Amino acid sequence: MRIQRITILAGHYGSGKTTLAVNLALALAKEHALAKEHRPQKTRPYVALCDMDIVNPYFRSADAAKLLKAGGVELISSRYANTNVEAVWAPVEALRVFDDAGLSSVVDLGGDDAGALAIARYADRLRAREDAALWMVINPYRPLTRDIDSLREIRREIEAAAKLPFAGLVNNANLGAETEAETIRGSLPLMNDLSRALDLPVLMTAARRDLAEELSDIENVFAVDCFTKNEWRID
């Protein structure tokens, strides 16, 4: 699995994009830290999480600002994040995601086609790049995402709104705190069928960190730490 310099996460409401985005950004920052001796010294992080969620004001990656900072990840977010103010998300800082060649970014979009609209203004720039990709995050245990026809329609709507094609799928199968290793294994047949139906590869399977070792026989398992909203806001 290759994480692009600009990795954009989209999908249905409640698919787990935000938790995945925070974990991906933190994992990338750790990789950069391990390779630090091979890189020129910089005064800013090499990794950013860009919160482009214009849909959900209550649960978003901006909630994890302190956790991200502690992990060496820069947060790029609207100044209106976590407020009741509704505004078009377009801070000038977002341009750094596309223009700063030294920055690796994970972009967290809001749910469905409504959330995907936030990236459409940058679609021409992104289509011209080889180091950017739109990933479709799927939790097949959520309502409306349990069958191929429903997921095919969600794909069509998001791609139309974003003006970008998906590069692959992310299996984020879970039942919250009740998730077990077999929960994730049980999602594999649908994900494999979906991959063939949509002609898109399954890029990774996310698994809670304590379950990842049990799933080591599955290709491209990505260990995820699941935090509550209060845990994200560390002191």
Contacts in CASP RR format, 6 or more apart in sequence:
PFRMAT RR
TARGET T0000
AUTHOR 0000-0000-0000
METHOD contacts of the structure
MODEL  1
MRIQRITILAGHYGSGKTTLAVNLALALAKEHALAKEHRPQKTRPYVALC
DMDIVNPYFRSADAAKLLKAGGVELISSRYANTNVEAVWAPVEALRVFDD
AGLSSVVDLGGDDAGALAIARYADRLRAREDAALWMVINPYRPLTRDIDS
LREIRREIEAAAKLPFAGLVNNANLGAETEAETIRGSLPLMNDLSRALDL
PVLMTAARRDLAEELSDIENVFAVDCFTKNEWRID
1 203 0 8 1.000
1 204 0 8 1.000
1 220 0 8 1.000
1 222 0 8 1.000
3 24 0 8 1.000
3 28 0 8 1.000
3 104 0 8 1.000
4 131 0 8 1.000
4 132 0 8 1.000
4 133 0 8 1.000
4 167 0 8 1.000
5 103 0 8 1.000
5 104 0 8 1.000
5 105 0 8 1.000
5 131 0 8 1.000
5 132 0 8 1.000
6 97 0 8 1.000
6 98 0 8 1.000
6 104 0 8 1.000
6 105 0 8 1.000
6 107 0 8 1.000
6 126 0 8 1.000
6 129 0 8 1.000
6 131 0 8 1.000
6 132 0 8 1.000
6 133 0 8 1.000
7 24 0 8 1.000
7 105 0 8 1.000
7 106 0 8 1.000
7 107 0 8 1.000
7 132 0 8 1.000
7 133 0 8 1.000
7 135 0 8 1.000
8 107 0 8 1.000
8 109 0 8 1.000
8 119 0 8 1.000
8 126 0 8 1.000
8 132 0 8 1.000
8 133 0 8 1.000
8 134 0 8 1.000
8 135 0 8 1.000
8 164 0 8 1.000
9 17 0 8 1.000
9 20 0 8 1.000
9 21 0 8 1.000
9 24 0 8 1.000
9 106 0 8 1.000
9 107 0 8 1.000
9 108 0 8 1.000
9 109 0 8 1.000
9 135 0 8 1.000
9 137 0 8 1.000
9 170 0 8 1.000
10 17 0 8 1.000
10 109 0 8 1.000
10 110 0 8 1.000
10 111 0 8 1.000
10 115 0 8 1.000
10 116 0 8 1.000
10 119 0 8 1.000
10 134 0 8 1.000
10 135 0 8 1.000
10 136 0 8 1.000
10 137 0 8 1.000
10 158 0 8 1.000
10 162 0 8 1.000
10 166 0 8 1.000
11 17 0 8 1.000
11 109 0 8 1.000
11 110 0 8 1.000
11 111 0 8 1.000
11 112 0 8 1.000
11 116 0 8 1.000
11 136 0 8 1.000
11 137 0 8 1.000
11 138 0 8 1.000
11 154 0 8 1.000
11 158 0 8 1.000
12 111 0 8 1.000
12 112 0 8 1.000
12 138 0 8 1.000
12 139 0 8 1.000
12 142 0 8 1.000
12 144 0 8 1.000
12 145 0 8 1.000
12 154 0 8 1.000
13 55 0 8 1.000
13 56 0 8 1.000
13 111 0 8 1.000
13 112 0 8 1.000
14 111 0 8 1.000
14 139 0 8 1.000
14 142 0 8 1.000
15 111 0 8 1.000
15 137 0 8 1.000
15 138 0 8 1.000
15 139 0 8 1.000
15 142 0 8 1.000
15 145 0 8 1.000
15 172 0 8 1.000
16 137 0 8 1.000
16 139 0 8 1.000
16 172 0 8 1.000
17 108 0 8 1.000
17 109 0 8 1.000
17 110 0 8 1.000
17 111 0 8 1.000
17 137 0 8 1.000
18 53 0 8 1.000
18 59 0 8 1.000
18 60 0 8 1.000
18 61 0 8 1.000
18 108 0 8 1.000
19 224 0 8 1.000
19 226 0 8 1.000
19 227 0 8 1.000
20 137 0 8 1.000
20 170 0 8 1.000
20 172 0 8 1.000
20 206 0 8 1.000
20 224 0 8 1.000
21 49 0 8 1.000
21 61 0 8 1.000
21 106 0 8 1.000
21 107 0 8 1.000
21 108 0 8 1.000
22 49 0 8 1.000
22 61 0 8 1.000
22 64 0 8 1.000
22 67 0 8 1.000
22 68 0 8 1.000
22 227 0 8 1.000
22 232 0 8 1.000
23 206 0 8 1.000
23 222 0 8 1.000
23 223 0 8 1.000
23 224 0 8 1.000
23 225 0 8 1.000
24 106 0 8 1.000
24 222 0 8 1.000
25 47 0 8 1.000
25 48 0 8 1.000
25 49 0 8 1.000
25 68 0 8 1.000
25 73 0 8 1.000
25 106 0 8 1.000
26 67 0 8 1.000
26 68 0 8 1.000
26 71 0 8 1.000
26 72 0 8 1.000
26 73 0 8 1.000
27 222 0 8 1.000
28 47 0 8 1.000
28 73 0 8 1.000
28 104 0 8 1.000
28 106 0 8 1.000
29 45 0 8 1.000
29 46 0 8 1.000
29 47 0 8 1.000
29 71 0 8 1.000
29 72 0 8 1.000
29 73 0 8 1.000
30 71 0 8 1.000
32 39 0 8 1.000
32 45 0 8 1.000
32 46 0 8 1.000
32 47 0 8 1.000
32 104 0 8 1.000
33 72 0 8 1.000
39 46 0 8 1.000
44 74 0 8 1.000
45 72 0 8 1.000
45 73 0 8 1.000
45 74 0 8 1.000
46 102 0 8 1.000
46 103 0 8 1.000
46 104 0 8 1.000
47 72 0 8 1.000
47 73 0 8 1.000
47 74 0 8 1.000
47 103 0 8 1.000
47 104 0 8 1.000
47 105 0 8 1.000
47 106 0 8 1.000
48 73 0 8 1.000
48 74 0 8 1.000
48 75 0 8 1.000
48 76 0 8 1.000
48 96 0 8 1.000
48 97 0 8 1.000
48 103 0 8 1.000
48 104 0 8 1.000
48 105 0 8 1.000
48 106 0 8 1.000
49 61 0 8 1.000
49 64 0 8 1.000
49 68 0 8 1.000
49 73 0 8 1.000
49 74 0 8 1.000
49 75 0 8 1.000
49 76 0 8 1.000
49 105 0 8 1.000
49 106 0 8 1.000
49 108 0 8 1.000
50 76 0 8 1.000
50 77 0 8 1.000
50 94 0 8 1.000
50 97 0 8 1.000
50 105 0 8 1.000
50 106 0 8 1.000
50 107 0 8 1.000
50 108 0 8 1.000
51 60 0 8 1.000
51 61 0 8 1.000
51 62 0 8 1.000
51 75 0 8 1.000
51 76 0 8 1.000
51 77 0 8 1.000
51 78 0 8 1.000
51 81 0 8 1.000
51 108 0 8 1.000
52 89 0 8 1.000
52 94 0 8 1.000
52 107 0 8 1.000
52 108 0 8 1.000
52 109 0 8 1.000
52 110 0 8 1.000
52 115 0 8 1.000
52 118 0 8 1.000
52 119 0 8 1.000
53 60 0 8 1.000
53 61 0 8 1.000
53 81 0 8 1.000
53 89 0 8 1.000
53 108 0 8 1.000
53 109 0 8 1.000
53 110 0 8 1.000
53 111 0 8 1.000
53 115 0 8 1.000
53 118 0 8 1.000
54 88 0 8 1.000
54 89 0 8 1.000
54 110 0 8 1.000
54 114 0 8 1.000
54 115 0 8 1.000
54 117 0 8 1.000
54 118 0 8 1.000
55 110 0 8 1.000
55 111 0 8 1.000
55 112 0 8 1.000
55 114 0 8 1.000
55 115 0 8 1.000
56 110 0 8 1.000
56 111 0 8 1.000
57 81 0 8 1.000
57 82 0 8 1.000
57 83 0 8 1.000
57 84 0 8 1.000
59 229 0 8 1.000
60 81 0 8 1.000
60 82 0 8 1.000
60 108 0 8 1.000
61 68 0 8 1.000
61 75 0 8 1.000
61 77 0 8 1.000
61 108 0 8 1.000
62 75 0 8 1.000
62 77 0 8 1.000
62 78 0 8 1.000
62 81 0 8 1.000
62 82 0 8 1.000
63 82 0 8 1.000
63 229 0 8 1.000
63 232 0 8 1.000
63 233 0 8 1.000
64 75 0 8 1.000
64 227 0 8 1.000
64 232 0 8 1.000
64 233 0 8 1.000
65 75 0 8 1.000
65 77 0 8 1.000
65 233 0 8 1.000
66 232 0 8 1.000
66 233 0 8 1.000
66 234 0 8 1.000
66 235 0 8 1.000
67 227 0 8 1.000
67 232 0 8 1.000
67 233 0 8 1.000
67 234 0 8 1.000
68 74 0 8 1.000
68 75 0 8 1.000
69 75 0 8 1.000
70 234 0 8 1.000
76 91 0 8 1.000
76 93 0 8 1.000
76 94 0 8 1.000
76 96 0 8 1.000
76 97 0 8 1.000
76 105 0 8 1.000
77 91 0 8 1.000
78 87 0 8 1.000
78 89 0 8 1.000
78 91 0 8 1.000
79 91 0 8 1.000
80 86 0 8 1.000
80 87 0 8 1.000
80 89 0 8 1.000
89 118 0 8 1.000
90 121 0 8 1.000
94 122 0 8 1.000
96 103 0 8 1.000
97 103 0 8 1.000
97 105 0 8 1.000
97 107 0 8 1.000
98 122 0 8 1.000
98 125 0 8 1.000
98 126 0 8 1.000
107 119 0 8 1.000
109 115 0 8 1.000
109 116 0 8 1.000
109 118 0 8 1.000
109 119 0 8 1.000
109 162 0 8 1.000
110 116 0 8 1.000
110 118 0 8 1.000
112 154 0 8 1.000
112 157 0 8 1.000
112 158 0 8 1.000
113 157 0 8 1.000
113 158 0 8 1.000
113 160 0 8 1.000
113 161 0 8 1.000
113 162 0 8 1.000
114 161 0 8 1.000
115 161 0 8 1.000
116 157 0 8 1.000
116 158 0 8 1.000
116 159 0 8 1.000
116 161 0 8 1.000
116 162 0 8 1.000
117 161 0 8 1.000
117 162 0 8 1.000
119 126 0 8 1.000
119 134 0 8 1.000
119 162 0 8 1.000
119 164 0 8 1.000
120 161 0 8 1.000
120 162 0 8 1.000
120 163 0 8 1.000
120 164 0 8 1.000
123 162 0 8 1.000
123 163 0 8 1.000
123 164 0 8 1.000
126 132 0 8 1.000
126 134 0 8 1.000
126 164 0 8 1.000
127 164 0 8 1.000
133 167 0 8 1.000
133 168 0 8 1.000
134 159 0 8 1.000
134 162 0 8 1.000
134 164 0 8 1.000
134 165 0 8 1.000
134 166 0 8 1.000
134 167 0 8 1.000
135 166 0 8 1.000
135 167 0 8 1.000
135 168 0 8 1.000
135 169 0 8 1.000
135 170 0 8 1.000
135 203 0 8 1.000
136 154 0 8 1.000
136 155 0 8 1.000
136 158 0 8 1.000
136 166 0 8 1.000
136 168 0 8 1.000
136 169 0 8 1.000
136 170 0 8 1.000
136 200 0 8 1.000
137 170 0 8 1.000
137 172 0 8 1.000
138 145 0 8 1.000
138 151 0 8 1.000
138 169 0 8 1.000
138 170 0 8 1.000
138 171 0 8 1.000
138 172 0 8 1.000
138 173 0 8 1.000
138 191 0 8 1.000
138 194 0 8 1.000
139 145 0 8 1.000
139 172 0 8 1.000
139 173 0 8 1.000
139 174 0 8 1.000
140 146 0 8 1.000
140 171 0 8 1.000
140 173 0 8 1.000
140 187 0 8 1.000
140 190 0 8 1.000
140 191 0 8 1.000
141 173 0 8 1.000
141 174 0 8 1.000
141 175 0 8 1.000
141 183 0 8 1.000
141 187 0 8 1.000
144 150 0 8 1.000
144 154 0 8 1.000
145 151 0 8 1.000
145 154 0 8 1.000
146 190 0 8 1.000
147 190 0 8 1.000
148 190 0 8 1.000
148 193 0 8 1.000
148 194 0 8 1.000
148 197 0 8 1.000
151 194 0 8 1.000
151 198 0 8 1.000
152 197 0 8 1.000
152 198 0 8 1.000
155 166 0 8 1.000
155 198 0 8 1.000
158 166 0 8 1.000
159 165 0 8 1.000
159 166 0 8 1.000
166 198 0 8 1.000
166 200 0 8 1.000
167 200 0 8 1.000
167 203 0 8 1.000
168 200 0 8 1.000
168 201 0 8 1.000
168 202 0 8 1.000
168 203 0 8 1.000
169 191 0 8 1.000
169 194 0 8 1.000
169 195 0 8 1.000
169 198 0 8 1.000
169 200 0 8 1.000
169 201 0 8 1.000
169 202 0 8 1.000
169 203 0 8 1.000
170 202 0 8 1.000
170 203 0 8 1.000
170 204 0 8 1.000
170 205 0 8 1.000
170 206 0 8 1.000
171 184 0 8 1.000
171 187 0 8 1.000
171 188 0 8 1.000
171 191 0 8 1.000
171 202 0 8 1.000
171 204 0 8 1.000
171 205 0 8 1.000
171 206 0 8 1.000
172 206 0 8 1.000
173 179 0 8 1.000
173 183 0 8 1.000
173 184 0 8 1.000
173 186 0 8 1.000
173 187 0 8 1.000
173 191 0 8 1.000
173 205 0 8 1.000
173 206 0 8 1.000
174 183 0 8 1.000
174 184 0 8 1.000
174 206 0 8 1.000
174 208 0 8 1.000
175 183 0 8 1.000
176 226 0 8 1.000
179 208 0 8 1.000
179 211 0 8 1.000
180 211 0 8 1.000
181 207 0 8 1.000
181 211 0 8 1.000
181 214 0 8 1.000
181 215 0 8 1.000
184 205 0 8 1.000
184 207 0 8 1.000
184 211 0 8 1.000
184 215 0 8 1.000
184 218 0 8 1.000
185 215 0 8 1.000
185 218 0 8 1.000
188 205 0 8 1.000
188 218 0 8 1.000
191 202 0 8 1.000
191 205 0 8 1.000
192 202 0 8 1.000
194 200 0 8 1.000
195 201 0 8 1.000
195 202 0 8 1.000
202 220 0 8 1.000
203 220 0 8 1.000
204 220 0 8 1.000
204 221 0 8 1.000
204 222 0 8 1.000
205 215 0 8 1.000
205 218 0 8 1.000
205 219 0 8 1.000
205 220 0 8 1.000
205 221 0 8 1.000
205 222 0 8 1.000
206 221 0 8 1.000
206 222 0 8 1.000
206 224 0 8 1.000
207 215 0 8 1.000
207 221 0 8 1.000
207 222 0 8 1.000
207 223 0 8 1.000
207 224 0 8 1.000
208 223 0 8 1.000
208 224 0 8 1.000
208 225 0 8 1.000
208 226 0 8 1.000
209 223 0 8 1.000
209 224 0 8 1.000
209 225 0 8 1.000
212 221 0 8 1.000
212 222 0 8 1.000
212 223 0 8 1.000
215 221 0 8 1.000
END
